[in-house]
Amino acid sequence: MVKPDPGIFEIAISRLGVERQAIWHIGDNPRVDVEGARRARLTAIWLNRSGANRAPGDPAPDFEIASLTELSALGGRAPKAEVRDQLRRR
């Protein structure tokens, strides 16, 4: 099982033990990362460091960033503090 198969995301969701709406999947490939996250009903964030245009047929991400430092700009849409703390402890 590999991305974009949603099954791989379901395994991660199960192991994290948090609600799916609190999980962001950040990836640099629209075809496997964004499509897989969308199929698993996760928030899909495209890490587009090169500023590329999406190819025809590529799925639309929920958010697009050029750098991981931009994640803080998403502000209130970030996972709640208690979820972040729980993930840090794992």
N, C-alpha and C positions, 0 to 999 in steps of 0.2 A: 504494500500500500504506500503510495507516494502522493505528494501534492500534485494536482489540485483535488484529489479524492477527499471529500469531507471527512471520511473515516479517520484519517490521520489527525485532523483537528479535533474530532470527537474524543480520541484517546487523550490528547492534551487537556481538553476541557475536563474530562473525568479525573485525570491525575491532579489537576490544579485544585479541584474542589471548590471552584467559585462559579458564580452565575455567568452564563455566556455573554450577557450584555455588559459585563464588567471587563471583558477581555478584548484587547486590541491585537490584531495580527499586523505586524509591520514587515513588509518585504519589498524587495527591489524588482520583482518580476510580475507584471500584470497578469500574465497567463497562468502562472502557478500560485503565486502568493495572493493576489487580489481575488482571482476567481475562486480559489480554495476557501479563503476566508468568507467570501460572500455566500458560497454554497453551504458553509457551516453556520451561517447566520451570525458571524462575528463582525466587529467593526474592522474594515479593511483599510489600511494605511499604506499607500504606495510611497516608498522611499525612492524618489526620482532624482538622484544626485546629478545626473547629466542634463536634466531639463528636457528629456526626450518627449516627443508627442506620443500619445497612445496610438497604436496601430488600429486600423479598422477591425472591429470585432473584439478588441480588448475590453474587458469589463471595467466599468467605472469604479474607482475606489471611493470610500466614504470621505477620505482626506488624502491629500497629496502634499508631501513635504520634500524639500531638497536636502535636509540635514536632520539628524536626530535631535539637534538642539532646538528645532522648531516644535518639538512635541509639547514643550511648556506653553507655547502660544495657543494650544488647543484648550487651555484653561479648564473651565468647568466641565468639559466633555471628557476629561481624564478619569480613569478609574478612581473610585473613592479611596480615601486614605487607608481605611481599614483593609481594603483589598490589597493595596500596595504593600502594607505591612505584613499581611499574611503571606504574600508571594516572597517577600524578602526572607522570611523565616524558613522557607522550604529549602 
